[in-house]
């Protein structure tokens, strides 16, 4: 434990020492634009989660339908990340991001004006919100291509900290729904989205090292390597756990402990904030001690915390364990994306899409399985236990590949 604390302290001091080098190496306005775009996109991506209790009352949804409703944006975001990864490498990240933002704004405005009046309507809205979740495959390459290998963890971590937008949804959506109705929240969300779109168009700039377009089939060559599949599996656990919990915790707190939607939103925001805050720290720690060592710690802590949640007797215990789990998973998100550009820098666009897709699939599984677990067993426990088991399998995987990766990857950065 003393060694781990020393390593973390070293990571923080190391990050301070080379801060000037980091900011000189890249393009600060683009990094800020990538963060803002990602942050607001993630805010609306998980919007159905905080609104789920109110929507469920209005439309008389079952627990399984609630689970599928909040999981649909996650699944569609996963699928569309591959599409966005291809677009990034074909037309560049800035234009790809502008297109995605316009689609989301138009979709939300349409839903607000026309209304969402059925379970099928919520699923259709979830498909549109998937474009917001797919922003991941644009914001990260937009920032990453400006930075050298030794700063990838910090750059990807800071851009990826945009997943803190899920905190905004948890904090404000339930309160706004109480004041104006949940359908009005869909229209209100368009205001900050439009502001950020304007800022993005002004500030963002594609890096000069944009790779030349390839044949369509060449983009999927990384899938012929085992490394790509391992990175996808690790992110399915770290980001899958983060996004699945971000979408589901408001439902969990209201159903399990009878909290109001507003109070449940605050509890969810606390958990999500913890996971979002540490993402850049996870990247910096991975730069310092290596992504493999960081993920080893992450999977152990996440497995123990999620298993503990399944048996938590009180809301205080559950909340504390969720915070610990989110801290671990958020750190893991940063660590995985310290590794991705070390192995696949030339294919960073499509690999961000593929790895991000795997994370979205993991989030879809967790969010939907919690709904089915509640409906068919009367408890969320089995859903959390299975995901804890997946963290244990991921731990076994990282221990299996670490020697090969350290021997074969030579980028000048810690692996």
N, C-alpha and C positions, 0 to 999 in steps of 0.2 A: 504493500500500500504506500509506503514511503517513497518507493521508486516512482510509482504512478504520479504522486503529488509533485515530486521533483520534476518529472517530465512535463507535467502540465504547467508548472511555474516557469520552466525553461521555455516552453512554447510561447507563453505570454510575453516574457522578457525579450525573446528572440523576435517576436512580431514588432515590439516597440523599437528595437534596435535597427531593423531594416525598413521601418515605415517610410522614410524618405525615399529609399530605393524603390519601394513598391509603387508609390504615387508617381514617381518620375517615369517608371517603366511603361505605364499604360495611358489611358485616356479617361480622365476623371469624369467629364460630362457624360460619356457613354456609360460608364459604370453606374452613375447615379440614375440615368434614364432607364437602364436595365432593371435596377432595383425598383424604381417607381412603377414601371410597367408590370413587373412580376408581382409586386405587392398588391396593387389594385385588382389585377387579374385573379389572384388567389382569393381576394376578398369575396368576389362574386362567384368564384368556382365552388366554394363551400356554402354559399348563401342558403341553400335549401336545408342544411343541417340545423342552424339556429332557428329557422322558420318552421321546421318540421312539426313540432308540437301543435302550433296554431293551424298549419295546413291540414294536419291529420284530423283535428277536430272539425274543421269546415267540411272536409271531403270524406270523413268517416273511414279513414284508412286503417288497415290491420297492421300489427307490428312488422310482418314480413313486407308489406307494401311500403311502410315507412323506411325500412332498411334498403329496399330497392330504389326508392325515390332518391335518398341521399347518396346512394352508391352509383347511380347512373352518370352523373357528371364526372365522377372519378374514372369510370370505365371509358367514357367517350374521350376524356382528356388523355387517357393512356393511348388509345388508338390514334388520336389526332396528333400526338407527339411525334409519331413516325412520319406523318405527312409533313408536319412542320420541320422536322429534321431534314427532309428532302428539299423543302422550299429554301431553308437556310443555305444549303450548299448550292442551290440552283440560282436563286435570285438575291441572296443576301439576307442577313437577319433583320436589318432595319425595315425593309419593305414587307417582309413576312410578318413582323410584329404589327405594323400599321394595319395590314389586312385583317389580322385576327382581332384587333381591338374594335375595328368598325363592325365586324360581324357580331361581336358580343353586345355592343351598344344597341345596334338595330334590333337584335333578338330580344333584349330586355325591354326596350321601348314597346315592341309589338306585344309582348306578354302582358305588360302593364295596361296597354290600351285595350286589348282584346279580352284580357282576363284569363285565368287558369281555373277551369271548373271541373276537372276530372283527374283521376289517377293517371290516365293516358296523357293528359295535358302536362302534368308534372314531369313525366318522362321525356316529353318533347322539349320542355324547358331545360331539362337536364342535359339533353344532347347539345343545345346551344351553349350552355355553361361549360361544356367540355372544351370548347374553343378557348375559354379562359384558362382552364387547366393545362392546355397544350402550350401555353406561353412559356412554360419551363424550357421547351426545346428551342426557344428563340432567345430568351433573355440570357441564358448561360453562355451559349456560343458568342452572342453579341459582346459580352464582357470578356470571355476567355481569350478570344483571338488577339486581344491587345496586350496580353501578359506572357512573359517567358515562363519556363517550366518551374523555376524556383518560387514563383508567386502564384501558381495556379490555385493552390488551396485557398489562399486569401481572396483572390479575385472571384472564384466560383462561390466561395462562402458568402461574400458580401452581396453579390448579385442574387444568390440563392436565398439570402435572408428575407427576400421578398415574400417568402411563405408566411411571414408575419402578418400578411393581409388577412389570414384566417382569424387572427385576433380581432381585427376590426369588425368582421362579420359577427363574431360571437358577442362582442361588446355592444354593438349598436343595433343590429337587426332585430333582436327581440323587443327592445324598447320602442323602436320606430314602429314595429308591427302593432304594439299595444296602442300607440298614439294614433296611427293613421290606417291600420289594417295591413296585413302581410302583403297583399298585392301591390300596395303603394310603395313598399320597400323596393320592388323591382324597378320602378321608375326613378325613385330617389337615387338608386345606385348609379344611374347613368350620369349624374352630375359630376362626381369625382372622376369617373372614367373618362369623360370628355376633356376635363382639365388635364389629366395625365397624358392623354393622347396628344394634345397640343404641345406639352412640354417634351414629350418623347420625340416628336417630329423635329423640334428645334435642337435638342441636345444630342440625340443619338447619332453615331457615325460608324459606318462599317470599317473594320480594320483593313489596312492595306494588303494584308497577306491572305485575302480571300482566295481559297483554292479554286482552280479551274473546274467547271462543270464536268461530270463524268457520265458515262453511260448509266442508265437506270439500274441495271443489274449489278454494277460495280459498287453501288452504295451499300449493298447488303453482303459484301465480301467479309466484313468483320464477323458475321454470324457463322462463318466457317471455322472460327477459332473458339476454343473452349474459354479463353479469357473473357470474351464478350458475354458469354452465357453466365459465367461466374459473377461478373459485375452486375448483370441484370438481376441475378438471384439475390445478391446482397442488397441491392436497392429496393427490391420487392419487399424486403423485410424492414429496412430502415424508413424509407419514405412511405411504403405501404402502411406501416404502423402509424406513422405521423398523420398522413392524410386520412386514413380510415378512422382514427380516433377524433381528429378535428371535425369530421363530418358527423360522427355518431355520439359524441359525449353529451350534447344537449339532450338528446333522446334518452341516453342512459341515466343522466341525473334526474330528469323528470319522472321517468318510469320506475327507477330503482329506489329513489329516495323521496319522491313526491315534491321536488322543488318547483317553484314557479319557473316559467320560461326565462324570465329576466335573470333570476338568480342562477339558474342552470347555465345561462350564457356567460355570466361572470366567471363561474367555475371553469367552464370550457376555455374561456379566454386566458385564464391563469395557466392552464396546462399547455395550451398552444403557444403562448408567449414564451414559456420556458424552452420549448423545442425550437422555436424560431430564433431566439436570442443566441443559442449556442451553435447554430449552423456555421457562421464564420469562424467561431472558436474551434469547431471541429476541423475545419479546413486548415487553420493555422496550426493546430496540434498535429495534424497529419503531415504538414510541411516539416514540422519539427521532429517528430518521432516515427513518422511513416504511417501511411494509411492502413497497413496491415495490423500494426500494433494497436492503433486506435480502434479499428473495427473489432478486434478481439475483445477489448474492454467493453465496447458498446453492446455486443451480442450477449455477453454474460449479464450485464446490468439489466438490459431490456427483458431478457427471459425471466429473471427473478422477479422484476417489478410486475410484469403482466400476469405471471402465475399468482403473485400475491393479490392482485386486483380481483381475481376470480373468487377469492375467499374473504375479501374485505367486509367486515361487519358493519362499519359506520362510514358516513360520508367523509369524515376527516381522514380516516385511513385510506379510503379509495382515492381521495384527492391527492394526498401525499404520494401515493404510489404512482398515480398517473403523471404527476410532475416529474418524478424520477425517471419513469419510462420515456416521457417526452424529451427530457434532457439527454438521455442516452440516444434515442432515435434521431434527434436533431443533430447531435454530434456525428452520428453515423452518416447522415446525409452529406455533411461537409466532407467527411473522410472518403466516401465513395467517389465523389467528384474531385478529390485530389488525385485519385488513381486513374480515372478515365482518361484525362489528357496525357498522362504519362505513357499510356499504352496506345492510344488512338488519336493523337493530335491531328493527323492528316484527315481523319474521318470524324472530327469532333461534332459536326452538325448532326449527322445521322446517328452517331453513337449516343449523343445526348437524347435524341428522340427515342432510340431503342431502350436505353437504360431508364429513361423517364417513363416510357410505356410500361416497363416491368414494375416500376414503383406504383403507377396508377392501377395496374392489375392487382397488386398486393392490397392497395387501399380499397378497391372495389370488393375484394374478397372479405376483408375484415368488416367493412361497413354492412355488407349484405348478410354475412354469416351471423353477425350479432342480432340482426332482426329476425332471422330464421331461428336462431337459438332461443330467443325470447318467446317466439310464438309456439315452438314445438316442445320446449322443455320448461318454460316458465321462468328461465333464468338466463342471464348473459354469460354465465361462468364458462360454459364449454367453448364459446367463441374466443374468449381470452386465453384459455388454456391451449387451444390448438395453435394460436398465433405465437404463444410462448414457445411451443414446440418447434415452430418454424425458425425462431431465433436460435434455438439450440442447433438445429440442422445447419444454419448459416455459420455458426461458430465452428462446427466441424469442417465446413467447406473452406473457411479462411485458413484454418490450421493445415488443411490438406495442400493448398496451393501456394502458401507463403514462400517456401524454399525455392520453388521454381520461378516465381515472379521476381524474387530478389536476385536470383542468378541471371535471369534472361533480360530484365528490363534495365536499360542504361540511359537514363535521361539527365543525370546529374542531381536529381532530387531524391529525397528519402522515399522509399517504397513501403 
